[in-house]
């Protein structure tokens, strides 16, 4: 049971060492094994799609600039700035999928899933109808929080960021939802440097007389 060698020709080989408290119950060992295998699978899904996740958001950013209705939003430029801010190493992307609106109902676009969304059991419940009213508000970004923990990067509930698309009449027709975690620099920095948030802070200060 001793390690004697590694494959020197494999550049992507990684040795992982786990130290686990002793357990004599086979059921407990199987639970531990399944959780480790699931965590490694999640990491594999995210790492494989990480560059595609960022590329997808960059494409969305360019497409949003072409939509005529978006130009009528008062804070459209600030929302675009926020998306660029995410891409500047302020957000660890771990999943993305596309949705469309059909007759007032959400439909997930088949084969649009990236990262953790490729798992059949991760946040795959149908989007609730009441969310349609919220997302239909005229802003290209909507923030939410996932109801399921992710074991990639750190064991936490991921943040959910919706990037929406409207038609010329201002009706919500499609969009993407990205999941991920804000990086440590966001928590250690000042909120006055965060697009969108900085405007909210400025409004509060103005209204409070400071």
LINJO-V29614 format. One line per field, one symbol per residue. burial: + if it has 9 or more other ideal C-beta (glycine too) atoms within 8 Angstrom, else -. A space follows every 10 residues. Layout:
burial->???
//
This chain:
burial->---------- ---------- --------+- -+---+-++- +++-++--++ --++-+++-+ +-++--+-++ --+-++-+++ +++++++--+ +-++++++++ +----+-++- -++++++-+- -++------- ++--+---++ ++---+---+ -+-----+++ ++++++---- -+-+++++++ +++--+---- ---++++++- +---------
//
